[in-house]
Amino acid sequence: MEYPFLEQTCEIMTYDLDIQSPGFLQQWPPFGQSEMEEIGKFYICLDDDTTALTVAFLLQQRSRRYGIPIVVMLNQYDGLAKSIGWRRDEELDRGEMEDSSLLVFGLLDQTCRMHILGEGIYEDLAIAIHQAFQKSQAQNGRSLEDAEMAPWYPQPGRAGLAEKYKEDNRRQARSIGRRLWSEGYGIEPLDCVENSCFAFNDELLILDSANGWSESELERLARLEHEDWMAERIRQGWKPGPVRNREGMVHDLLYDWHDERLKEEARQKTRQMIQEWPGLLAQVDLQIYRRKSRG
């Protein structure tokens, strides 16, 4: 239910068996020969590591002649599980690994790494950003057939969002935390019931000593986000111009925030995007807080 795109990738069949039953050895595997021949891979995911390995060895013995790979998920990757992993790595190095080999997936070792955890949050946040964009654009009458309105993942009869558009959403996802921190905010686990528990104060004026003007925290964040977007486009080779031309890499919004040539509509859209940050972060169970007062 959490990853519906898997239905387009593979057919997952689950079997509820009493592995503690004395007759378990006779019950396994609970499929006929024709069913075995249709199975591409076994996944064993149990709470107890010892039981999971026992089931994995049993299944390997019973299904060896079918050449079906077996993946067993373990919480701790040590002891016998680690020896299996070393043997697997050595077989891979020698190119001798059999199709029916037993593969061990150490859950903590494989998933509890900061770069994986961070990228997972960024990806979820990027998807939330894109979905908010789809919703707002659809309300403005934009066609769902436009390339930028494509779903993040492919759907039946429709291709997924192009990678270049995904990268735009990922850039924004990564910039949110960095920008908030630099401006005196922080991000923490969500503990509010409502997504709107935090809102940027549009009446609080912040003095920009470098430029000598005051602006609200919403306006400041919107301006800085626009500057980040401009810098990324310029780095990619875009240049400003009165008419947008993708082939010529000319963009009609590639002007400074206070430049008269920048459309007010563009500024307002950026402000609206900033106002959506608390709700977007709430979708990945995070919320914004003020680390220090501004003013």
N, C-alpha and C positions, 0 to 999 in steps of 0.2 A: 504493500500500500504506500510505503514511503518512497519507493523508487519504481513508479509505474512503467518506466521505459524498459525495464528488464523483461517485460512481457513480449517486447518486440525483439529481444535478443536471444532468449532461450525459454524453454518450457520447464518449469520447476515442479517436480512432483514430491510431495512429502508423505512419509509413512509413519504412523503412530504405532510403535511397538513397545511391548513391555520387556525391556532388556534385562530386567531382574527375574523374569520368569524362568523356571527350570527348563521349560521347553523352548527357550529362545534359540538354542543351537539348531533345533529342527525347523524353527520358523524362518530362519534366515538363509537366503534372501527370500522375501515374500513375493517374488515375481516369477513368471514363466520364462522360458528360453527366448520367446519372441520379444518380451519386454526387456530382457537383459540386453538384447542386441540393439535396442533403440536408445539405451542410456549412454550418454557421452561422458559423464563424470559423476562420482559420488562425493557428497559433502557431508561430513559428520560433525555436528555441532551440539555438544552436550555440556552440561554444567561441570561434570567431574572429569578431570583429565585422565585418570586411570581407566575409568569406564570407557571413555572415548577411544583411547588407544586399544583397549581390548576389542571393542566393536570393529575398529579399523583393521586389526590383524585378522579377525574372524571373517570380515567381508573380503579382505584381500585373498584369503585362502579359498573362499567359496566362489569368487568371481575371476580368478586368475586367468582362466582359459578364454575369457571374453576380452581381456586386455583393456579394462576400464580403469582409468586413473582414479585414485582415491585421495581426497583432501580431508585431513582431520584438523579441526581447530582446537588448539590447546591454550589455556590461559598462561601457563608457564612453559617456556621453551628450555628445558633442562633435562638432565638424566638421559633416559632411553630416547626421548623425543629428540634431543640434540644429537645423539649418535645417528639417528635416522637422517637428520638433516645433513650431517657431515657426509654420510654415505651417499645421499642424494647429490650433494655438491660435487663430490668426487666423480660420480657417474656422469654428471653433466659435463665436467671438464674433459672426461675421456670419450664423451659421445656415446656412452653405453647405457644410458638410462632407458629402461623398459617402459612401454606405454602403461603397464599396470602398476608402476611404482607407487609407493605410498608417500604422499607429500604432507609435511607438517606445516601448519600455519600457526606460528606463535603470536597470539593476539596482542599481548602487551608489547612484545618486541617489535612487531610490525606496525602497530598503530600509535603507540604512545611516543611519538617523536614530534618535536615542536614544529618542524616545517610541514609535517603532514597535518597536524591539528590546525595550524594556521591557514594552510591552503584550503583545507576543508571549509573553514569558516568563510574565507574570502569567496570561495566558489558559491556557497549558499547565499551569501550576501549579494554577489553579482547576479544570481538568478532572481533574487527578490527585487533588485534594482530594475532588471529587464522587465519583470512582470508589472511593476509600477509604471514603467514607461509604456508598455502595451496598453494598459488600462487608460492612462491619460490620453494617449494618442487616439485610441478607439473612441473615446468620448468626444474628441475633436473632429471625428469623422474620417480619420485616416483608414485606408483600406487594410484589412488583415492580410491581403496578398502581397503587400510591400515586403521587401527582403528584410528590412529592419524590424518588422512585426512578426517574424517567424517565431515559433516556439523554441525554447532553449534546446530541448531534445527532439529528435525526429518523431513524428506521429504518423499514423497510417495515412498514406497519400500525401504527406507533406514533409519536406526536408526541414531539418533543424536549422537554427540560427547559424549564420556563417561565422567562422572563427574570428574574423576581423571585428565583427560587431560584439562578439563575446569579450574580446580583449578590451574594448572600450568600457564595458561594464566592470570587468575585473580591475581596470585602472582606477575607476571611481571607487570600487570596493576597498582597494588598498589605500587610497588617498584619504578615505573618511577617518580612519583611526589616526593616521599621521597628522592630518590637519587638525583634528580635534585636540590632540595632545599638545601640539605646538601653540594652540590658542587658549590653553588653560583648562581644557576639559579632559575627562577620562572615560573609559568604557569598562563596565563591570557586568556581572551576571544579572539578568533581569529579576527584580523582586517586586515589581509593581503589577497589579492586576490589569491595568489598562495600558495600552501602548502609548497613550498620550500623556504619560506621567511626567515627561520632560518636554519643554518647549523653549525654543530660543526667544529671548526677550527682544522684541522689536523696538522697545522704548529706551532700553539701556544704551547710552552713548559711550563709545570707546574712542579715546583719543589716539590717533595715529601720529606719533611724534615725528616720524620720518617725513610725512607729507603735510603735517599741520592741519589735518581735518579730523572731525569726529564723525563716527558712523555707528549704527546699531550693530549688535553682534550678528544679527541675521545678515545685514548688508555686508559686513566685513567677510563673513564666511562665504557668501555668494561671490563677492569680488575675488577672493583668493581662489575659489574653485574655478572661476572663469579663467584666471591667470594660469592655473595648472593645466586646464584644458588647452589654452592657447599654446603654452610651451610644448605640450605633447604634439599638437598639430604641426607646429613649426619644425619640430625635430623630425617629423615624418616627411617634411618637404612641402607642406601647404603654404600658401601665401594669401594675403587679403585681397578682396576685390568686390565690386558692387553686385556681381551676380555669381551665385554658386555654380561651380563646374567641377564635378568629380574627376573627370578625365584630365582636366588641366590642373587639378589640385588647387582650385581657387575657392575660398570660403568667404561668404558675405558677413560672417560673425567674428572674423579673426581681427578684432579691434579691441583696444584697451577698454576697460570698464567704463571710464568717463568720456570716451571718445564719442562725439556726436554721431558718428557713422554706425555705431553699435545700436541696433534696434532695441527699444524699450521692452518689446515683447520677449526678446532673448534674455534680458536682465530678469524679467519677471519669472520666466521659466526656471532660471537658475535659483532664484529665491525660493520658488516652490519646491525645487528639488532638495534644497537644504532643509526646508521645513519637514520633508518626508524622512529625513535621516533617523529620527527617533523610532518611527514606525517600522522602518526597514531593519534596523538593528534588533528591534523587538522580535522580528520574525526568525532571527537566529539566536533568540534568548539572551540578548544583550541590551543594556540601556546606557544612556549618557548621564554623567554627573559632572558638576563643576568642581574642579580641583582647587581653584582660587577665584576670588571675586574679580570682576573686571569693571573698569569705570575710571 
